[in-house]
Amino acid sequence: MKHYSPTDYVNWLEEYKVRQKAGLEARKIVASFSKRFFSEHVPCNGFSDIENLEGPEIFFEDELVCILNMEGRKALTWKYYAKKILYYLRQQKILNNLKAFLQQPDDYESYLEGAVYIDQYCNPLSDISLKDIQAQIDSIVELVCKTLRGINSRHPSLAFKAGESSMIMEIELQSQVLDAMNYVLYDQLKFKGNRMDYYNALNLYMHQVLIRRTGIPISMSLLYLTIARQLGVPLEPVNFPSHFLLRWCQGAEGATLDIFDYIYIDAFGKGKQLTVKECEYLIGQHVTAALYGVVNVKKVLQRMVGNLLSLGKREGIDQSYQLLRDSLDLYLAMYPDQVQLLLLQARLYFHLGIWPEKSFCLVLKVLDILQHIQTLDPGQHGAVGYLVQHTLEHIERKKEEVGVEVKLRSDEKHRDVCYSIGLIMKHKRYGYNCVIYGWDPTCMMGHEWIRNMNVHSLPHGHHQPFYNVLVEDGSCRYAAQENLEYNVEPQEISHPDVGRYFSEFTGTHYIPNAELEIRYPEDLEFVYETVQNIYSAKKENIDE
């Protein structure tokens, strides 16, 4: 009902018809995604049919949410693709809002609003809104006001109304506000800088900073800055190297100021107030006066996104690729002509195999990016040429591919394969739970991988079946048969890609979806037989 005004007349029958039509269209599209994109990641232009849908987008999103809320163990493949589509739709909307926000004049400086857009873009399926985050900050402001009354019951900040932008001029009165803030934030609410888990993306998401009451210098500073300004203290953000700070002016109004006329506040360090020299001690180096200057919203957001980008590069595993993609999208929304980031985006798309679903035309996202780079910086000709060559080679290989590889358990060459897709297994050495989604009669990895993984030290080496498994920690692994055993107490595997391969969890095993069953047509029967044998043996042990 939040999408309708109670004062407007609505023809509910017509609204129902539109909603019903949108629901049918949504289900039709979701049902088509598995067949179209099973063998590869959803390509960057794979959502074109969604963008051309008629009718209110909210109805389409509502149907996707309905699919995600279906009974937990069924319709896993539908949920997998519904989640991807919903993720895409919401990110597009948030990115458009961010671009509009960045077009506003510099005197409109809502650092919190910009930070919330970043939070929303990286967490599009979470219920995050500026209104809710502001309400939480308002509750902290109320606690500060309560403490401030004990310091000075006639303090002018206590008379401020919500939404006012009044500022207090007297330094002593400002100091009283900061003292009250430090007590509430760090002593009463126990906010603190996250030194133990510094390199965690959650430290940069404002809704998580408020929930977990911890963050890194830039996120803690934005929270501190927002509260201080609501109470009339005109703090300003300082893009200090290695440690984001706030500055508090101590000079007379209208006077010519230099860096020594400010006190610098370390929100990460419990609101500690620093001199210029102490700032240099904080990072262990001398810096120029220019680095003590105030920065605008766009520069602050650039630093936040830059931190996320560094985390995406730092992790270097499949789970981090989404963070890397999201941070690149955000950075390029602010600075669309950054050549090095465009090159990184092209390499990432190439690595993930994001290609068009039809006709293998050359108008690919990757080639578009490379062409844009070449226009911006002809000096990048070598790097661009390398990526173009490999992109075109990939397309040629795709043209030559001959259908789906079908693996029949009845083939003589597969006689040693003991386990089947859909079975819940346990790794004997590392103890993790997993589900099998593919197998090979022998190890199919290259010599370098075999050497790095020390496969030759196994009793049967690489001449044994190997299994593709989805692990409960969110990783995908390739495990030797001798290292796996049946899990006699099977449980759901909470891996984000389960729905890509399986349609349902029965309580004992996973049922492959249509695309996986085509590749392993005889495995499902083997799963039933295996599960029956496991539970028969288990029952005999109980009887004994």
C-alpha positions, 0 to 999 in steps of 0.5 A: 500500500505504500505505492498508493495514496489513500486519497487517490481513486484507484480502479482496483479491478484494472490494477489487479489485471495489470498485476496479474499480467506482470506476474505471468510475464515475470514467471515466463521470463524466470522459467526461461533463464535456466535453459538460456544461461545454465552453461554460463554466467548471465551475460551483461545484455541478458536482461534486455527482455526485462528492460522492455517489459510494459507496465509498472516495474513494482508489480514485476518486482513483487512477483519476483519476491513472491517466487523468492518466498516460495517454500524453502526447499522447492523451486530452487532454480526459479529462486536462483534466477529470480534473485539475479533478476531482482538484484539487477533491477534494483541495482539499475534503479539505485545507480540512476538515483546515485547519478542524479544525486551526483549532479546536484550542486556542491552546496547540497552536501548530504554525505549520509545520503551518498553513503546510503546509495553505496550501501543499497547498491552493494546490498540491493536485496536488503531492506535499506533506506535513508529514512530508516538509517536517519531514524536510527541516527535521530535516536542517537541524537536524542541520547546525546541531547539527554546527556547534553542537558546534564552538561548545560540545560540551556544549550542552544542545540536542545532547541533545534528541531528535526531537519533544521540546519542551524549552526552554533558559533561559540567554540565552548558550546560546540565542545560541549556537544562533542563531549556529549557525543563521545560519551554516548557513542563510545561509552554508552553505545560502545561504538568502536573502530574495527581493528580486529576485522578491518578488511571487511566490506561490512565496515563500509555499509552504513546500516551494518555500522549502526547494527554492529556498532563498528566500522573503519575511519571513513564510515565512523567519520560519516556517522560522527559528522552527521550527528555533529551537524544535526546538533549544530557543530560544523565539522568537515571531512578530511581525506587524510591519507591512510586514515580518514579524519574530520576537522573542527575549526578553532579560528575566528570567523572571517579570518584567513585560516591555515591547517593549524587553526583546526583540531582534527577528530579521529572518529575511529579512535573514539573521537580523539582530538588531534593536532597537525603533528599528532595526525602525522604521528597517527600515520607515521609520515609527514604530509603536505598542507593540501591533504588537510583540506576539506573534500566534497561528497563526490570525493568522500564517496570515491574513497568509500568505493575505492576501499570496496574496490581494494577489498574486491581485488584483495579477496581474489575468489569467486565470492568477491567478484560481485563486490569487485563488479559492484565497486567498479560500477559505482566508481565508473558512475562517478568517473566514467572515463577512468582508463585503468578501471575500464581496463579492469572491468574489461578483464573482469568480464572476460574472466567471468565469461560474460558474453551475449546469448545470441548471434555472437555479434561483436557488439559485446559489452567487453568490446564496447569498453575496449573501444571506449578505452582506445578513444580515451587513451590511444597509449593503451593500444597494447592492452586493448589489442590483447583483450580484443584478440582473446575476446574474438578467440573466445567467440570462435571457440564458442562457435565450434562447440558441439552441443552438451557433453552427456555422461552416462554411468553405464559407459565402461570408462565410468565404472569407477565413479562411485558417487552421483550428482545431488548426493550430500557428501563430507570431506574426510580430511577437511570435514566440510559438507558439500553437494556434488554437481558434476564428476569426471572419471579422472582429474581433468585439471592441468598439470600446474593445478595438479602439482599445486594441489599436491594430487600426486601425494594421494594414494590413487593420484589423479587417476581416480574420479574427481567431483565438482562440489558446492561447499557450505562455506560458499566455495566451489571445489574439485575433490578426489573420490578417495577424500569424500564419503557419504554424509549419513546426516545430510543437510541443506548446503547454503551455497548461492549457486545451488539453484543453478544446478538443482530444483529441490532438496528432498531432505536426503539429497538434491534433485537436479534441474532439467539442464543438469539432468540432460548432462547426467541422465542416469545419475538420478536413478543412482541417487535414489538407489544410493540413498536407499542403501545408506538408510537401509544400512543405517536402520540395520545399525539402529536395529542391532 
